[in-house]
Amino acid sequence: MNLQSNVVVPTFKKSIYKVQISTFFRVVGSFMLNLRFTM
């Protein structure tokens, strides 16, 4: 049980990290596009 949780937790954190990064880039990208169109 303990060994399994040790394996699951890092991959879980890593997947959350990847989702946060992709969401961040998506928000920044759309923001830059909107900024370019308004200027």
C-alpha distance matrix in Angstrom:
0.0 3.8 5.5 5.2 6.3 8.7 10.1 10.6 12.3 15.1 16.1 16.2 18.4 20.4 21.2 22.3 24.4 26.0 26.8 28.4 30.5 31.7 32.6 34.4 36.4 37.3 38.6 40.5 41.9 43.2 44.6 46.5 47.9 49.1 50.6 52.4 53.8 55.1 56.7
3.8 0.0 3.8 5.4 5.3 6.3 8.8 10.0 10.7 13.2 15.0 15.3 16.9 19.0 20.3 21.3 22.9 24.9 26.0 27.2 29.1 30.8 31.7 33.1 35.2 36.5 37.6 39.2 40.9 42.4 43.5 45.3 47.0 48.2 49.4 51.3 52.9 54.0 55.5
5.5 3.8 0.0 3.8 5.5 5.1 6.5 8.8 10.3 12.0 13.4 14.6 16.3 17.7 19.2 20.8 22.1 23.7 25.2 26.7 28.2 29.7 31.1 32.5 34.3 35.6 37.1 38.6 40.0 41.7 43.0 44.5 46.1 47.6 48.8 50.4 52.2 53.5 54.9
5.2 5.4 3.8 0.0 3.8 5.4 5.2 6.2 8.7 10.9 11.4 12.2 14.6 16.0 16.9 18.5 20.4 21.7 22.8 24.6 26.3 27.5 28.8 30.5 32.2 33.3 34.9 36.6 37.8 39.3 40.8 42.5 43.8 45.3 46.8 48.3 49.9 51.3 52.8
6.3 5.3 5.5 3.8 0.0 3.8 5.3 5.0 5.9 8.9 10.2 10.2 12.1 14.2 15.2 16.2 18.1 19.9 20.9 22.3 24.2 25.7 26.7 28.2 30.3 31.4 32.6 34.3 35.9 37.3 38.5 40.3 41.9 43.2 44.5 46.3 47.9 49.1 50.6
8.7 6.3 5.1 5.4 3.8 0.0 3.8 5.7 5.8 7.2 9.4 10.4 11.5 13.1 15.0 16.2 17.3 19.2 20.8 22.0 23.5 25.3 26.6 27.8 29.6 31.1 32.5 33.8 35.4 37.2 38.3 39.8 41.5 43.0 44.1 45.8 47.6 48.8 50.1
10.1 8.8 6.5 5.2 5.3 3.8 0.0 3.8 5.8 6.3 7.1 9.0 10.8 11.6 13.1 15.1 16.2 17.4 19.2 20.9 22.1 23.5 25.2 26.6 28.1 29.5 31.2 32.5 33.7 35.6 37.0 38.3 39.9 41.6 42.8 44.3 46.0 47.5 48.8
10.6 10.0 8.8 6.2 5.0 5.7 3.8 0.0 3.8 5.8 5.6 6.1 8.8 10.1 10.7 12.4 14.3 15.5 16.7 18.5 20.2 21.3 22.6 24.4 26.1 27.1 28.7 30.4 31.6 33.2 34.6 36.3 37.7 39.2 40.6 42.2 43.7 45.1 46.7
12.3 10.7 10.3 8.7 5.9 5.8 5.8 3.8 0.0 3.9 5.6 5.0 6.2 8.5 9.9 10.6 12.2 14.3 15.4 16.5 18.4 20.1 21.1 22.4 24.5 25.8 27.0 28.5 30.2 31.7 32.8 34.5 36.2 37.5 38.7 40.5 42.2 43.4 44.8
15.1 13.2 12.0 10.9 8.9 7.2 6.3 5.8 3.9 0.0 3.8 5.4 5.1 6.0 8.6 9.9 10.3 12.3 14.2 15.2 16.4 18.4 19.9 20.8 22.6 24.3 25.7 26.8 28.3 30.3 31.4 32.7 34.5 36.1 37.1 38.7 40.6 41.9 43.1
16.1 15.0 13.4 11.4 10.2 9.4 7.1 5.6 5.6 3.8 0.0 3.8 5.4 4.9 6.1 8.6 9.6 10.4 12.3 14.1 15.2 16.4 18.2 19.7 21.1 22.4 24.2 25.6 26.7 28.6 30.0 31.4 32.8 34.6 35.8 37.2 39.0 40.5 41.8
16.2 15.3 14.6 12.2 10.2 10.4 9.0 6.1 5.0 5.4 3.8 0.0 3.8 5.4 5.2 6.3 8.6 10.0 10.7 12.4 14.4 15.6 16.6 18.4 20.2 21.2 22.6 24.4 25.8 27.2 28.6 30.3 31.8 33.1 34.6 36.2 37.8 39.1 40.7
18.4 16.9 16.3 14.6 12.1 11.5 10.8 8.8 6.2 5.1 5.4 3.8 0.0 3.8 5.5 5.1 6.1 8.7 9.9 10.5 12.3 14.4 15.3 16.3 18.5 19.9 21.0 22.4 24.2 25.8 26.8 28.4 30.3 31.6 32.6 34.5 36.3 37.4 38.7
20.4 19.0 17.7 16.0 14.2 13.1 11.6 10.1 8.5 6.0 4.9 5.4 3.8 0.0 3.8 5.4 4.9 6.2 8.7 9.8 10.6 12.4 14.2 15.2 16.6 18.3 20.0 21.0 22.4 24.4 25.6 26.9 28.6 30.3 31.3 32.8 34.7 36.1 37.3
21.2 20.3 19.2 16.9 15.2 15.0 13.1 10.7 9.9 8.6 6.1 5.2 5.5 3.8 0.0 3.8 5.3 5.1 6.2 8.6 9.9 10.6 12.2 14.1 15.5 16.5 18.3 20.0 21.0 22.6 24.2 25.7 27.0 28.6 30.1 31.5 33.1 34.6 36.1
22.3 21.3 20.8 18.5 16.2 16.2 15.1 12.4 10.6 9.9 8.6 6.3 5.1 5.4 3.8 0.0 3.8 5.5 5.1 6.2 8.6 10.0 10.5 12.1 14.3 15.3 16.4 18.2 19.8 21.1 22.3 24.2 25.7 26.9 28.3 30.1 31.7 32.9 34.4
24.4 22.9 22.1 20.4 18.1 17.3 16.2 14.3 12.2 10.3 9.6 8.6 6.1 4.9 5.3 3.8 0.0 3.8 5.5 5.2 6.3 8.7 9.9 10.5 12.4 14.3 15.4 16.5 18.2 20.1 21.0 22.4 24.3 25.8 26.8 28.5 30.4 31.6 32.8
26.0 24.9 23.7 21.7 19.9 19.2 17.4 15.5 14.3 12.3 10.4 10.0 8.7 6.2 5.1 5.5 3.8 0.0 3.8 5.4 5.1 6.2 8.5 9.8 10.7 12.2 14.2 15.3 16.3 18.3 19.8 21.0 22.5 24.3 25.5 26.8 28.6 30.2 31.5
26.8 26.0 25.2 22.8 20.9 20.8 19.2 16.7 15.4 14.2 12.3 10.7 9.9 8.7 6.2 5.1 5.5 3.8 0.0 3.8 5.5 5.2 6.0 8.5 10.0 10.5 12.2 14.2 15.2 16.5 18.2 19.9 21.1 22.5 24.1 25.7 27.1 28.5 30.2
28.4 27.2 26.7 24.6 22.3 22.0 20.9 18.5 16.5 15.2 14.1 12.4 10.5 9.8 8.6 6.2 5.2 5.4 3.8 0.0 3.8 5.6 5.1 6.0 8.7 9.8 10.5 12.1 14.0 15.4 16.3 18.2 19.9 21.1 22.2 24.2 25.8 26.9 28.4
30.5 29.1 28.2 26.3 24.2 23.5 22.1 20.2 18.4 16.4 15.2 14.4 12.3 10.6 9.9 8.6 6.3 5.1 5.5 3.8 0.0 3.8 5.4 5.0 6.2 8.5 9.9 10.5 12.0 14.2 15.2 16.3 18.2 19.9 20.8 22.3 24.3 25.7 26.7
31.7 30.8 29.7 27.5 25.7 25.3 23.5 21.3 20.1 18.4 16.4 15.6 14.4 12.4 10.6 10.0 8.7 6.2 5.2 5.6 3.8 0.0 3.8 5.4 5.2 6.1 8.7 9.9 10.4 12.2 14.1 15.2 16.4 18.3 19.7 20.9 22.6 24.3 25.7
32.6 31.7 31.1 28.8 26.7 26.6 25.2 22.6 21.1 19.9 18.2 16.6 15.3 14.2 12.2 10.5 9.9 8.5 6.0 5.1 5.4 3.8 0.0 3.8 5.5 5.0 6.2 8.6 9.8 10.7 12.2 14.2 15.4 16.5 18.2 19.9 21.2 22.5 24.3
34.4 33.1 32.5 30.5 28.2 27.8 26.6 24.4 22.4 20.8 19.7 18.4 16.3 15.2 14.1 12.1 10.5 9.8 8.5 6.0 5.0 5.4 3.8 0.0 3.8 5.4 5.2 6.1 8.4 10.1 10.5 12.2 14.2 15.4 16.3 18.2 20.1 21.1 22.4
36.4 35.2 34.3 32.2 30.3 29.6 28.1 26.1 24.5 22.6 21.1 20.2 18.5 16.6 15.5 14.3 12.4 10.7 10.0 8.7 6.2 5.2 5.5 3.8 0.0 3.8 5.5 5.1 5.8 8.5 9.6 10.3 12.1 14.1 15.0 16.2 18.2 19.8 20.8
37.3 36.5 35.6 33.3 31.4 31.1 29.5 27.1 25.8 24.3 22.4 21.2 19.9 18.3 16.5 15.3 14.3 12.2 10.5 9.8 8.5 6.1 5.0 5.4 3.8 0.0 3.8 5.5 5.1 6.2 8.5 9.9 10.6 12.3 14.1 15.4 16.6 18.4 20.0
38.6 37.6 37.1 34.9 32.6 32.5 31.2 28.7 27.0 25.7 24.2 22.6 21.0 20.0 18.3 16.4 15.4 14.2 12.2 10.5 9.9 8.7 6.2 5.2 5.5 3.8 0.0 3.8 5.5 5.3 6.1 8.6 10.0 10.6 12.1 14.2 15.5 16.5 18.3
40.5 39.2 38.6 36.6 34.3 33.8 32.5 30.4 28.5 26.8 25.6 24.4 22.4 21.0 20.0 18.2 16.5 15.3 14.2 12.1 10.5 9.9 8.6 6.1 5.1 5.5 3.8 0.0 3.8 5.6 5.0 6.1 8.6 9.9 10.3 12.2 14.3 15.3 16.3
41.9 40.9 40.0 37.8 35.9 35.4 33.7 31.6 30.2 28.3 26.7 25.8 24.2 22.4 21.0 19.8 18.2 16.3 15.2 14.0 12.0 10.4 9.8 8.4 5.8 5.1 5.5 3.8 0.0 3.8 5.4 5.2 6.3 8.7 9.8 10.6 12.4 14.3 15.4
43.2 42.4 41.7 39.3 37.3 37.2 35.6 33.2 31.7 30.3 28.6 27.2 25.8 24.4 22.6 21.1 20.1 18.3 16.5 15.4 14.2 12.2 10.7 10.1 8.5 6.2 5.3 5.6 3.8 0.0 3.8 5.5 5.0 6.2 8.5 9.8 10.6 12.3 14.2
44.6 43.5 43.0 40.8 38.5 38.3 37.0 34.6 32.8 31.4 30.0 28.6 26.8 25.6 24.2 22.3 21.0 19.8 18.2 16.3 15.2 14.1 12.2 10.5 9.6 8.5 6.1 5.0 5.4 3.8 0.0 3.8 5.4 5.2 6.1 8.6 10.0 10.6 12.2
46.5 45.3 44.5 42.5 40.3 39.8 38.3 36.3 34.5 32.7 31.4 30.3 28.4 26.9 25.7 24.2 22.4 21.0 19.9 18.2 16.3 15.2 14.2 12.2 10.3 9.9 8.6 6.1 5.2 5.5 3.8 0.0 3.8 5.5 5.0 6.1 8.6 9.9 10.5
47.9 47.0 46.1 43.8 41.9 41.5 39.9 37.7 36.2 34.5 32.8 31.8 30.3 28.6 27.0 25.7 24.3 22.5 21.1 19.9 18.2 16.4 15.4 14.2 12.1 10.6 10.0 8.6 6.3 5.0 5.4 3.8 0.0 3.8 5.4 5.1 6.2 8.7 10.0
49.1 48.2 47.6 45.3 43.2 43.0 41.6 39.2 37.5 36.1 34.6 33.1 31.6 30.3 28.6 26.9 25.8 24.3 22.5 21.1 19.9 18.3 16.5 15.4 14.1 12.3 10.6 9.9 8.7 6.2 5.2 5.5 3.8 0.0 3.8 5.4 5.2 6.2 8.6
50.6 49.4 48.8 46.8 44.5 44.1 42.8 40.6 38.7 37.1 35.8 34.6 32.6 31.3 30.1 28.3 26.8 25.5 24.1 22.2 20.8 19.7 18.2 16.3 15.0 14.1 12.1 10.3 9.8 8.5 6.1 5.0 5.4 3.8 0.0 3.8 5.5 5.3 6.2
52.4 51.3 50.4 48.3 46.3 45.8 44.3 42.2 40.5 38.7 37.2 36.2 34.5 32.8 31.5 30.1 28.5 26.8 25.7 24.2 22.3 20.9 19.9 18.2 16.2 15.4 14.2 12.2 10.6 9.8 8.6 6.1 5.1 5.4 3.8 0.0 3.8 5.6 5.3
53.8 52.9 52.2 49.9 47.9 47.6 46.0 43.7 42.2 40.6 39.0 37.8 36.3 34.7 33.1 31.7 30.4 28.6 27.1 25.8 24.3 22.6 21.2 20.1 18.2 16.6 15.5 14.3 12.4 10.6 10.0 8.6 6.2 5.2 5.5 3.8 0.0 3.8 5.5
55.1 54.0 53.5 51.3 49.1 48.8 47.5 45.1 43.4 41.9 40.5 39.1 37.4 36.1 34.6 32.9 31.6 30.2 28.5 26.9 25.7 24.3 22.5 21.1 19.8 18.4 16.5 15.3 14.3 12.3 10.6 9.9 8.7 6.2 5.3 5.6 3.8 0.0 3.8
56.7 55.5 54.9 52.8 50.6 50.1 48.8 46.7 44.8 43.1 41.8 40.7 38.7 37.3 36.1 34.4 32.8 31.5 30.2 28.4 26.7 25.7 24.3 22.4 20.8 20.0 18.3 16.3 15.4 14.2 12.2 10.5 10.0 8.6 6.2 5.3 5.5 3.8 0.0
